[in-house]
Amino acid sequence: MAPVCVRRILISESVDPCCKKILQENGIEVTEKQNLTKDELVAEIKDYEGLVVRSATKITAEIINAADNLKIIGRAGTGVDNVDVDAATKKGIIVMNTPGGNTVSAAELTCAMIISLSRHVPQAVMSMKAGKWERKKFMGSELYGKVLGIIGLGRIGKEVATRMQSFGMKTIGYDPITPPEVSATWGVEQMSLEQLWPQCDYITVHTPLMPSTTGLLNDATFAECKKGVKVVNCARGGIIDEDALLRALESGQCGGAGLDVFVEEPPKNRALVDHFNVISCPHLGASTREAQARCGQEIALQIVDMLKGRELVGAVNAQVLAHSFSPESHLWIRLGEALGAVLRSCTTSKQPYDQLMFFFQSNLVCGLQLFTHLYSWVILLAQFRVSTLLKGTAARCEAQPCDLWVQRQ
Ligand SMILES: NC(=O)c1ccc[n+]([C@@H]2O[C@H](COP(=O)([O-])OP(=O)(O)OC[C@H]3O[C@@H](n4cnc5c(N)ncnc54)[C@H](O)[C@@H]3O)[C@@H](O)[C@H]2O)c1
């Protein structure tokens, strides 16, 4: 038995058509409605058990609270910044994304930024289009032999490292979780940030945006860098402090910046975008046909796998919800359902109880497992109000994998 039943899914953005196809092939009714306003989505969402988005749809607590039937929110892409995950978790809604689907695309854009910064390609293109021929102005520098500092050595950081090594760059980095011996196998020497800043000719950030990474590059850390250091942010706006970056660009402490992401998107403050030494893109890291196809396919397959009870992949609120869907937990969920059936029969009977005792006959009930699943009991008893139950009559329910009896004392 699948733990979650999803029959209707709304796709509220332009997601690769393979997503719809895979869902439909697996018996799910799919509706595509793009550019819904918040109020339209609030009204619409009631009819669906699943929602698939990219990054434009903002799934706020208001929308989640209106979504009475919603069981799953699938984000075709990395990050879930546009989803209020806490509100979804409180409502028992699984939020999943496809973190690996756009790794290569984001890494390639980062490399394009580094190369463009070294040779001023975008500025030279603009100059040519303006009818000029400015050879001296765009004197560049080789990447060969330069030091690239990579902050965040996860999926994208690793791909950037291996690609830029082929240009002869020395790659150093920092990551609090990826072990140094692991990053060493793909050519990245890890060190503390204090050691890293003064060595780098280029710095690229590939961390999530969270309190510990907000403003990683700021006035103080720019001051520790080599004069003229070039920086790239294709991760999330705010990892490089935008005001500090502008100050560093104006003083020459920073020699150039490649920005794909901004604190506010699109940025209303144009000071960085308009700066001559800044090259920028409108958040294009994942915008390739290949990445979109991969993310559309992956989110559909992940949803189908979950519904078929096969596996739960990519759930970001997994710690809270995932083990409710593991194969081992299915047995416990079924036990909970069996208990519910018994208790329901108790509540509808006339003869009162003083005490209820449950007897289990199953190899499932061993100390640790019973303890870890105790929370199910608490939820169950809360739902069925013990005082009401005590007025019930004898009942018995035989359910696989456990036989259980309720006995009158
Ligand atoms: N521009 C785009 O369109 C685009 C596309 C894909 C991903 N991204 C973003 O790129 C970033 C990296 O994505 P990923 O798939 O490589 O993620 P990932 O989870 O694979 O890697 C992130 C790494 O950052 C590390 N990290 C966490 N805190 C850190 C800290 N304080 N200092 C240094 N490292 C720290 C983690 O240990 C992890 O190894 C994310 O912010 C993601 O949202 C942007």
PDBQT file of the ligand as one rigid body, heavy atoms in Angstrom, charges set to zero:
ROOT
HETATM    1  N1  LIG A 501      22.672  29.918 -10.349  1.00  0.00    +0.000 N 
HETATM    2  C1  LIG A 501      21.861  28.906 -10.419  1.00  0.00    +0.000 C 
HETATM    3  O1  LIG A 501      20.923  28.900 -11.202  1.00  0.00    +0.000 OA
HETATM    4  C2  LIG A 501      22.105  27.723  -9.543  1.00  0.00    +0.000 A 
HETATM    5  C3  LIG A 501      21.887  26.444 -10.046  1.00  0.00    +0.000 A 
HETATM    6  C4  LIG A 501      22.126  25.344  -9.223  1.00  0.00    +0.000 A 
HETATM    7  C5  LIG A 501      22.560  25.557  -7.904  1.00  0.00    +0.000 A 
HETATM    8  N2  LIG A 501      22.722  26.828  -7.457  1.00  0.00    +0.000 N 
HETATM    9  C6  LIG A 501      23.182  27.059  -6.078  1.00  0.00    +0.000 C 
HETATM   10  O2  LIG A 501      24.541  26.659  -5.981  1.00  0.00    +0.000 OA
HETATM   11  C7  LIG A 501      24.839  26.355  -4.625  1.00  0.00    +0.000 C 
HETATM   12  C8  LIG A 501      25.612  25.046  -4.554  1.00  0.00    +0.000 C 
HETATM   13  O3  LIG A 501      24.815  23.998  -5.063  1.00  0.00    +0.000 OA
HETATM   14  P1  LIG A 501      25.313  22.479  -4.943  1.00  0.00    +0.000 P 
HETATM   15  O4  LIG A 501      24.352  21.676  -5.744  1.00  0.00    +0.000 OA
HETATM   16  O5  LIG A 501      26.758  22.387  -5.205  1.00  0.00    +0.000 OA
HETATM   17  O6  LIG A 501      25.049  22.237  -3.388  1.00  0.00    +0.000 OA
HETATM   18  P2  LIG A 501      25.700  21.103  -2.470  1.00  0.00    +0.000 P 
HETATM   19  O7  LIG A 501      24.782  20.936  -1.332  1.00  0.00    +0.000 OA
HETATM   20  O8  LIG A 501      26.087  19.922  -3.286  1.00  0.00    +0.000 OA
HETATM   21  O9  LIG A 501      27.050  21.798  -1.961  1.00  0.00    +0.000 OA
HETATM   22  C9  LIG A 501      27.050  22.861  -1.054  1.00  0.00    +0.000 C 
HETATM   23  C10 LIG A 501      28.312  22.739  -0.226  1.00  0.00    +0.000 C 
HETATM   24  O10 LIG A 501      28.437  23.897   0.574  1.00  0.00    +0.000 OA
HETATM   25  C11 LIG A 501      29.045  23.469   1.765  1.00  0.00    +0.000 C 
HETATM   26  N3  LIG A 501      28.920  24.471   2.811  1.00  0.00    +0.000 N 
HETATM   27  C12 LIG A 501      27.898  24.655   3.679  1.00  0.00    +0.000 A 
HETATM   28  N4  LIG A 501      28.189  25.678   4.512  1.00  0.00    +0.000 NA
HETATM   29  C13 LIG A 501      29.400  26.135   4.165  1.00  0.00    +0.000 A 
HETATM   30  C14 LIG A 501      30.242  27.170   4.651  1.00  0.00    +0.000 A 
HETATM   31  N5  LIG A 501      29.883  27.941   5.693  1.00  0.00    +0.000 N 
HETATM   32  N6  LIG A 501      31.428  27.359   4.054  1.00  0.00    +0.000 NA
HETATM   33  C15 LIG A 501      31.822  26.602   3.014  1.00  0.00    +0.000 A 
HETATM   34  N7  LIG A 501      31.075  25.595   2.511  1.00  0.00    +0.000 NA
HETATM   35  C16 LIG A 501      29.881  25.374   3.089  1.00  0.00    +0.000 A 
HETATM   36  C17 LIG A 501      28.349  22.174   2.084  1.00  0.00    +0.000 C 
HETATM   37  O11 LIG A 501      29.109  21.407   3.001  1.00  0.00    +0.000 OA
HETATM   38  C18 LIG A 501      28.278  21.531   0.719  1.00  0.00    +0.000 C 
HETATM   39  O12 LIG A 501      29.387  20.683   0.468  1.00  0.00    +0.000 OA
HETATM   40  C19 LIG A 501      23.505  26.343  -3.902  1.00  0.00    +0.000 C 
HETATM   41  O13 LIG A 501      23.335  27.586  -3.251  1.00  0.00    +0.000 OA
HETATM   42  C20 LIG A 501      22.494  26.233  -5.021  1.00  0.00    +0.000 C 
HETATM   43  O14 LIG A 501      21.254  26.772  -4.662  1.00  0.00    +0.000 OA
HETATM   44  C21 LIG A 501      22.514  27.902  -8.240  1.00  0.00    +0.000 A 
ENDROOT
TORSDOF 0
